[in-house]
Amino acid sequence: MDILNTYGSMLVLLAGTVGFLMAWGIGANDVANAMGTSVGSKALTIKQAIIIAMIFEFSGAYLAGGEVTSTIRKGIIDAAYFIDQPELLVYGMTAALLAAGLWLIIASFYGWPVSTTHSIVGAIVGFSAVGVGVDSVTWSKVIGIVGSWIITPLISGIIAYLIFMSSQKLIFNTKDPITNAKRYVPLYMFLAGFVLSLVTITKGLKHIGLHFSTTEAVTLAVLIGIVVAVIGKFFINRVKIDPKADKEMHFANVEKIFAVLMIVTACAMAFAHGSNDVANAIGPLAAVVNIVEHNGEITAKAQLAWWILPLGGIGIVLGLAIFGKRVMATIGNGITHLTPSRGFAAELAAASTVVIASGTGLPISTTQTLVGAVLGVGMARGIAALNLGVVRNIVISWVVTLPIGAGLSIVFFYLLKSIFS
């Protein structure tokens, strides 16, 4: 306790710095995932994607990132083990942020799309299991997260495959793709409006005190979906197309319609992502600030200091702007060739999987969900359409994320313990 009284301000400053580093890593890696399909399919340029992501990610993080956050993300460790030595939790959370942030920056440098959630979870498990005791970790939660490596990419891959194949059957492989696009694209717009508003309502708005029951959330999402479809149909009907043009030209025009749709999905995904994943950076930071301010008392929820959310939001935006291009290139071009219709299928599938996961309590990584969806779209065109070398590197980076996060966290934990004790 004396340690917290003596070094409290210094520990908060250190945690704030590494929390910013973690947010920077989230921007460089996770946000680049959300925008990669739009850039890879040429619906947006990298510059446009970065500007859109800056606006919507920061808005999601700042407006809907939460007044209160869980001090221990995902309930992965038991706080009871730290009651007698709260400074250990302060060292551990700081070490976890530094470990996860460093790993995200290394992965982003090599263009590997890894999970920010799994990075921070691995880091928290590492310091707690070794520094405090194996029993302090809720291992059932860890097993659930490892299981999600297979389940979430599989679900999103199947959904993406079905969406892509339906667009081929209903629009592209028909005699009159333009007429069919005008007929069916509003249905895809409804689906996109419905799913993405449901993601935002369930994962974003609850953070600002707007709580909807499941029925209210679904009803509101249906209404938003209908509005999006009606507006979309109005603009699609205004598209001037030469009926004498060849089929390739018609395909290009259909892809233009999907490109507009992709921009809408990218904005909504960025907002939902910002509201949800900023907690990976601010949760451990809030825990440190809370423990220091309450003289060592550990609470399940922490009221956020005024400066924490802007710190997370700015970190995410800077990470994306400075370092996001590499992961965008992997998602957009590295795995398989994307067009707007394929990118839309992947993005909508990823959003749908997030909704399913939220409803069932399935632990989820937005990164793995999106990669699974892009793989699903690629598989629809045959295994030859996939760059298996890139896929192999991605899978390896997923597998090593938990142990690397844990290993680095253990080293930093003992380093901090030796410095301050």
N, C-alpha and C positions, 0 to 999 in steps of 0.2 A: 504493500500500500504506500509505503514511503517513496518507493520508486515512482509511482504515478504522481504523487504530490511534487516530487523534485523535478522529474523530467516530463511532466504532462504536456506542456506546450510544445516541447521538442518532438515528442512522440506523435502528437496531432499533426505538426508540420510535416514530419517524415511520412506519415500515413497519407496526408493530402497529396504529397508529391508522387508517391507510388500509385495512389488512386488515380491521379491524372495520367500516369504512364499506362495503367490498365485501360482507362477509357480510350486513350490514344490507340492502344492495341486493338480494342473492339472496333474502332473506326476503320483502322487499316485492314482488318480481316473480315469481321462480320458484316459491316455495312457494304463493303465491296461485294460481298456475296449477293446482297439484296439488289444491287444495281448491275451486277455482272451480266445477267441475261439481257437487260435492256441495251447495254453497250455492245455485247457480242452479236445481238441480232440487228444492230445498226438503227434501232428505234431512237436511241439517244447517242450523242457523242460523249466522250469521257468528261469533257468540261460541263456539258449540260447535266449529266448524271451527278457529278460532284455538287453542282449548285442545288439541284433538286434534293439530293440527300442531305446537304447542309441544312436546308430550310426545314424539311420534314423530320429528319432525325433529331435535330435540336428541339423542334417544337414538341415532338413526342417525348423526348427526355425531360425537357423543362416543364412543359404543361401537364404531362400525364405520367411523369416518372415517379410520383408518389410523395406525399407529405411524410409518410411513415414507411419504413422499410424493415423487413426481417433482418435482424442483426446477423443471423447465421443462415446463409442461403441454402434453400432446399432441405433444411433440418438435418444437415449431413453430420453434425457433431452434437454431443450433449453438453450444454452449457454448465450443467451441475458439476462437472469435473474441474471447472475453472473458478468456482466460487471462492475458494480459499486463496487462489493465486491469480487474480484477474489480469495482472500484468502479462501472464503467459498468453492469454487470449489476445492482448494488444500486440505483443511481439508476433504471434502467429498470424493474425489477420494482415499485419503489415508485410510479413514475409510472404504470405500467400498472394497478396496484390503484386508484389515485386516479381515473384516467380512467374505468375500467370501473365503479367504484362510483358516480361522479357521473352517468354516463349511465343506469345502472339506476335511480337515484333520480329523475332527470328523466322517464324512460319510465314509471315507476310512478306519478308524479304525474298524468300524462295517461292512465293506465290502459292503456298499451300493453304487451302481453305480449312482451317481447324475450328473446333468449337470453343467459343469463349466460356460458355457455361462449364464445359468439361475441364477447361484449363483451371478455372478458379476452384472447382470442386476437388480436382486432383490435388491442388496446392493445399486446400484446407484439410483434406484427409491426411496428407503427408505430415504436416507439422503436428496435427492432433494425435495421430497413431504413434508416432515416434517420440514426440516431445512430451506428451501427457500420458498416453496409454492406449492400447489397441481397443479397449472397451469404450473409450470416449467417442468412437466413430459408430454411426448407425449403418452397419454394413449392408443391411437390406436395401437401403436407399442407393448405396454404391452399386450393388448388383443390378438394381433397376435401371440405373444410368448406363451401365455397360450393355445391358440388354437392348437399350434404345439405339445403340449403334447399328443394330440389324433391323429392328422393327420400324423406326421412323423413315429411313431411306427407302425401305421396301414399300411402305404405305404410300409415300409421296411418289415413288417411281411408278407404281401401279396406276395411281390417279392420273399422273401426267401422261402415261401411255394411253389411257382411255380417252382423255380430253383430246390428245393429238390425233388419235385414230378416228375419233368422231368428226373432227374438223376435216380430215382427209375424205371421209365417206360422205359427209353432208355438203361439203363445199368444193374442195380441190379436185376430187376425182369425179366431177360431174360435167355434163355438157355445157352448162352455163354457170360457171363459178361466181360471177358477179351477182346474178339474180339470187342465187342461193346464199351468198354472203349477206346480201341485204335482208334476206329472210331469217337467217340463223345467227348472225353475229349479235343482234340485239339480245338473243337468248344467252349467249356467252357473256354479254355485258351485264345482264341481270345476275347471272351466276357470280361474276366478278364483284359486282356491287354488293350482293348479298354476303358472300364469304368474307370480303375484305372489311365491310362495315361490322360484321360479327366479330372478326379478329380485333378490330379497334375498340368495339364496345366491351368485349370480355377482357381484353388484355391491357387496354389503355385507359378507358374512362373510369374504371374502378379505382385507379390511383388518385383521381381528383375528387373522390367522394360521390361519384355518380354510380349508384348500384342498381342494376336492373335484374329482375328475375329472368329465368331462362326464356319464358314465354314472351316477356316484354322485349328482351334482346332480339329474339328471332323475328318478332312482329316488326320491330323497328328496322331490322336488317332487310326484311322482305320489302318494306316500303322504299327504303333507299335503293335497293336493287331495281325496283320498278321505275323509279325516277331516272336512274342511270340508263336503263334500257330505252326509255322514251326519248331522253336527250340524245342518246347514241343513234337511235333510229332516225331522228330528225337530221342529224349531220350526215349520216351515211346516205340518206336519200338525196342529199344535195351534191354528192360526189358526181361529177360529170365524167362519163365514160363513153368512149367511142365503141359502139356495138360491132363495128367492122374490124376492130383491132384483133390481133391474133391472141391465142390462149395464154401465151407467155406474158403478154401485156396485162391480160385480165388477172393472172396470178399475182403480178407485181402490184396491181391496184388493191387486190384483196389483202396482200401483206401490209399495204399502207394503212388499211382499216385496222388491222391487228396491232400495228405499231402505235396508233393512237390509244388503243385499249391498254397496251403494255405500259404506257407512260402513267396512266391512271393507277394501274396495279402497283407500279414501282413507288408512287407517292404514298399510297396507303400502307404498303409493306414497310416503307421507311419509317412512317409515323408509329406503326405498331411495334416495330423493332426498337426504335428509340425509347418508347415508353416502357418496354419490357426488359431489354438487355442492359440498359444503363444500370440496373440493380446489381449486375455482376461486378461493377466497379464501385458503386456507392454503398452497397450492403456492408462489406467488410470495413469500409472507411467510416460509415455511420456507427458501426459497432465500436471502433476505436474511440471516436469522438464521444460517444455515449458513456463508455466505461470511464474515461478520463473525467468527464464533466460530473458524473455521479459518484466520484471517489471510489471507483472499483465495483460498483453495483452493476450486475449484468441483467439486462431486461430482454424479453423475447422480441420486442419491437422497439425501434429507435426513432425518435422525432428527428427529422433532418435539420441540421444547421442551415441557415439561409444560403451559404456559399457552396454547399455540396452538389446540388443539382446543376447549377451553372458550370461548375468545374467539370462534372461528368459530360455535360452536353458539349462544352467547348473542346474537351479532350477528344471526343468521338469525331467531331467535325474536322479538327486538325489532323487526326490520324488518317482519315479518309482522303483529305485533300493532298497530304504530303506523301502518303505511302500506299494508297488504296489501289493504284493502277495494276499492280502485279497480280493480286488475287482476282480482280475484275477480269483480267486477261485469261486466267485459268478457267474461271466459270464460264465466261462468254465465248471463248474460242478454243480453249485447251481440250475440253472433254469431248465435244462434238460440235459440228457446224450448226449454228442457230440462225433461224429466220424469225421475224416477229411472231408468226403463228406458233412456232415451236417454243420460243421464249415465253410467250403468253401461257401456253399449256404448262410449262415448268413452274412459272410463278404462281399461277392459280392453284396448281396441285400442292405447292409448298404451303400456301395460305390455308388451303382446305385441311391439310395435315395438322397445321397449328390449331385450327378450330377443333378437330377431332381430339387432339392431345389435351387441349384445355378442358374439354368436356369429360374426358375419361381420367384425367390426372396422370397421363403418361409423361414421364420425363422426356424433354425434347431438346434437340439442338437445331436451331434454325439453319445452321450451316449444313448439317448432314441431311436435313429435310430438303433443302434446295439442290444439293448435289445429287441426292437420290432422284429428284424430279428431272433434273437435266439428263441423268443416266437413263431414266424411263423414256424420255423423248428420243434419245439416241438409239435405244434398243428397238424402238418402233420402226426404225429404218434398217435394223440388222446390226449385228455385232461389229461388222466392218466399219460402221459409222462412228464407233467409239475409239478414242485414242487410249489404248489399254495401258500404255506407259504412264500417262498422266493419272489415270484412274488408280493404278498401283501405288503411285507416290502419295496420292490423297489418302488412300486406305491406311498406308503405313503411318502417315502423319496423325491420323485419327487414333490409331492403336497406341502410339507412343505419347499422346498428349497427357493422359492421366499420370503415367509413371514419371515423365519429365517434370510436370507441374509439381508432383509430390517430392521428387528428389531435390529440385531447386529450393522448394519451400523449406525442407528440412535444414538445408545448408544455411539459408538466410535466417531461419528461426534461431539456430544455435549461435549464429554470428551476432544477432541483435541481443540475445540473452547474455552473451559474454560482454558485450559493450555496455549495456545498461545495468547489469547486475554486478 
